[in-house]
Amino acid sequence: MIDRRRLLKSVTAGFGAAMGSSLFPGIGQAASSLAPTIAPATGKAKRIIFFLQNQGFDPATAIPKGLKEDVSLDSIELPEPIRPLEAVKDKLHIINGIHGKHTSPSHSAYFGALGGYRGGIGIPPRGETIDHVISQRLPQTVLPHLCIGMDSLDNMKSRPTLATLSATGAGKPIFMHSNPVDLYQMLFGSISEGEVRARYEARSNVLNAVENIARQGGGVLPSAEAARYGSYVEGFRDINHLREQLSDISDHLAGFAPEFGEKFTKPEFDTDWHDSLLDLGIAALKSGITNTLTIGSGRGEIFGAWKGLGVTEQGHNLGHMDQPDNDIWIKIRQYNSEMLVKLVQQLESMPEDGGTMMDNTLIVYTSNNADKQHTAGQNWPFMLLGNCGGAVKTGQFTQLDGKRPVNALYTTLLHAIGAPCDRFNMDESLAAKFDSGVGPIEQLLA
Amino acid sequence: MKTVATLCGLTAMLFATVTRAEERPTFDSVVDAFLVKYCLDCHDADTEKGDVALDDIFDVTAENAEIWKSVWEQVSLKEMPPRDKKNQPTAMERLELANWITSELEVAMADVGGFYSHKLPKKANHLPHELLFGDEVPKDLEPASTPARIWRIHPQEHLVRLNALINIDPEYNPEMPGQRTAGDRIPWNEQGEVKVYYGLDRLQAWVGGTAAYAAAITGFPPVLTTTNDHGLRNYPIMYSVNGAEATQIAALAEDVVRFMANGPIAEPWQFDAKQRQQMLQTKYKGMDIRGTVQSLQYGPDPKRPLTPVYDLVQDETVSQENLRAAVVFLFENLTGRPPTDDETDEYVTLANDSIENLGKDDGVILGLVPIFLDPDALFRPELADYGKPDEYGRVMLQDWELGLAVNAAFSFLPPDKELKQAVLDGKMKTRKDVEREVQRILDDDAFRKPRILQFFREYFDYDRAGRICKDTGALRKAGYRERNYTEVMNEMTANTDRLVELILEEDKQVLRELLTTDRVVWNPGKETLYYSTFENLKEPPKPDKDPKKRKPPTPQQLGHTILPNGETVHVRVAEEVARYRKNSPKVSERVLTHLPKGQRLGILTHPSWLVSHTDAMDNHAIHRGIWVRERLLGDATPDVPITVDAMLPDEPNNTLRHRMRVTREAECWRCHRKMDPLGLPFEQFNHIGLYRTTEHGKPVNTRGEIFFSGDPELDGPVKGPYEMIRKLAASERVEQVFVRHAFRYWIGRNETVNDAPVLQAAWHAYHDNNGSMKALIESLVTSDAFLYRTVEEE
């Protein structure tokens, strides 16, 4: 047995420091005192959103026919799949001609999509992903990084957490939340009342007790084993710590909680839960508890379902279809676009620093699968929304030459938030083969 | 000549002990000599063959890690020096270099994600076979031992234990040995879903059909998971329990305890057939309640296990005696051992706190939840932190740690009465004690041993077929015209499971029999297509215009193959499936029969294995080749270099063999030569497992080659799959490689050279006992590698 009592002596040694960050979904290093000090970014940006649709982002579904060169989007009509974005076109920047050849994106690059390294099914992350890095650099919040994942209803129920896209470091995935009921309890449990409240508190006590027991269990472990056991203990520590912090600001949170209605508790379609998850993400951003939101539509895998849109096909078969002029893909891309518009409008409704929250926000839309399901990643289209405190060009289409990798785009994002660097997750030997430049992609910056 | 750099600091590295180390290997003593002797002719600054120069790197750093990884793999797998060079290192020289590199990489990569690749099953064959079997095995090895560790419990173990708390599964029935039995793994249902259900045994009726039933019943899937990669999936170093899983377990535990206490969550009228009829005719009249929990009707009497948790909630007030009993019961059933008094006190206190806060009903439920998250309920300790280490730093496991380890070699349930008693009586301390229990367990069919079957699933990888997502167009082209493809694929895994068990019951030449048997367990109602010949398929007859007269076409009309009649056997089907087909007792019936002669041979030609090694569109000759290379020949291929864009051309009208021509380019072929020619003989079958004689209108080409097998008698071209399988099945080396895999599975780690005596003994046990799996397992589970733990010095 793991003899806990004999080993109380080592409890105080604690795990945290040796363990690095936790595996708990979305929490990452929730304002942890153990997290290393990271220089804050100097830009005006306060938040960033990553939205990754699975199965590929075919450029023909976003780029108006015939466009081959950089041009303002002013007088150009957006193609049908992204037509809802007309409402926010002045904030839009469509980018074509970035590559991800080194990420092995066929079917999905998984962590490699946001990490800019080779990924694949079952392969643990090789390093931190850009969303995590940015969440650490932006002005700090209680829950800096929240990840949500949308999938078929069955999958979201049977696997309410899954990690395929974001990571705090090599071998350290961040889990996405897919059950909006659980996520609601986690974020807004402290503002609930009555029975929900009593249970929330009793559960809190249980988790605190379990953390104490778990903490006592690691004393005699050989050093290699302590690391694995540590991640177990860390999980509880983070849950409990986050809950306390959220509870402290429950009065503030009350103003932002979405209506906890039947879309949460009795979803008819998978999209009911997709919408609920988005609402929770928006609430986390607007209430200021989160600075980085990662949305995985299809959860970074080759599955996913959108029955609420009238799409009866699901999962992998969707990826086998050509996307251009395909009714199903028009519906999915339009649904994405409507979500993007909702994000923009909701953030515009919140005053901040003499303007609105959206003025200090950047939204990054792409696929974890480059341009299509079976792809070598020669082209990886992106869309940006917002100017990120004036750092990024908007209302623009930019055509690049296919010689700069996704890593260069992520370097550009770091420049945009005021945390400049030369390269993101790419050493010089790889860069020699995969990147024709160094530093940010200048064409994208204002 | 190469200059030698000083490398202080690095010499203090841990180095895998080969013999009592007189001197630790250093860059100077091992690496430099090796590089000078075997590498620098081609890889120095002047020659730089393949753009690799090794003359100016002396230490291992995170920056040059990729180069060293490559050197490690190329040298271990005998890719380098090139085979045509006369001057080849000995196996021991290769191992010394490999050990130096991997231990240096562990240090160099510590801050950048760590390096543990060499500890994963995928890399186990990097240890040259001849260092374990044969003339080159070093003498005077330190005895085998395994590092002290904790082992996260297996997801099925977790599920089976939770299931045992809430369901009473049938006892073992010698008349129907394949049927679902308490302690067996929880099988997946036709959709491939693994779930434990609440109160299905009490269910008597529901509204609607099977889909409504499936929606109405409540169950839970496993919270813990293992990797879905090919090969062995469960080493201790691979898993922890993360916060997300722990929170899910906490939520699940509440539901489980609530069910243990109160039974199914339902309205009182749902337990009475008459009252329910009335409700359906009054309150729910005209309403569609299909698929809701209210649509279910339960029998009046509880069928679940009535445990101390049930007793606890019967009284108005909480009796401390009952509470204590409930804590002890849960602890023992979740961790496998009784709690200490301190542990009981701790959980009783927690439960009392909870009752005080929430009142009796909810307080009891939530108060018992922490036991489900006890470290010992999620991790099985093998720490051996007792007694004095021997001269090699080893301590033998004993008492509960030993009892639980032996139990976990076979079972997903807590130890049975006999084993528990043996531990309590102090009779779980010696190798003799272990022999006694292992023999008893192996000889008792009623003692369920799902771990043994799990080994064969992981070794053969035949359980992936239902997981392969197929392209609809590609299915049609392969001859598929039906609607239940995934269902059949999921079922076929259960059929192969049963065949494996039948061969294990005979326990004679187990591996050879599995590879070459002409027997098959099949379902004549569903699987006729998959044992057919592709060319014999016929277009389905036009359906009758009158929908009432429309009937599905018969297998004969479709040109499907009907296998001969045979013996009736039973397979495990999901409880959910058994229940909704309860009027059809044949649900678990299958036929043990013979494969079509000349078309199939052994389980590598069963659709379950074949389809498990395909992708959405076609066969996966590379995976099949890797399987033969790894699991039978004991070799491996290095990781795909990061710069390789591994894509076959998309040419729907060309054969896979032709499309794979791209792997013949010089930089690819060096590795692909080791896999493609072993996988291509299986082109005898299409990607849903149908036998074929032609492909794209031409005779199908099934030629292949066994190349560089390590056994000169095996090497050479083969005409097709049967010749290849027969050759391999007769090989002693193949048998030894099988034993190496069994070692990894039961010991939970890659073998080292120090394990050579354990492996040899295990192979002899198997070989000398006419290929007996029982003898092999007994040998492994009583070996030093299983029994001893190396402990860290204080």
Interface residues (C-beta under 8 A of the other chain):
Chain A: M1 I2 D3 R4 R5 S22 L23 F24 P25 I27 K101 H102 S104 S106 R118 I121 G122 P125 R126 G127 S158 R159 P160 T161 G169 A170 G171 F175 D182 A198 R199 E201 A202 R203 N205 V206 L207 A209 V210 I213 A214 G217 V220 L221 P222 S223 A224 E225 R228 Y229 S231 Y232 E234 G235 F236 D238 I239 I302 G315 H316 N317 H320 H374 A376 D427 L430 K433
Chain B: E63 V112 G113 G114 P147 A148 R149 I150 R152 E193 P221 T227 N228 D229 I237 Y239 S240 V241 N242 G243 A244 E245 A246 T247 Q248 A250 A251 T335 R337 T340 D342 E346 L350 D353 S354 N357 L358 D362 G363 L366 G367 V369 P370 L373 D374 P375 D376 L378 F379 P381 L383 D385 W400 E401 C469 D471 T472 G473 A616 I642 T643 D645 A646 M647 D650 V791 E792
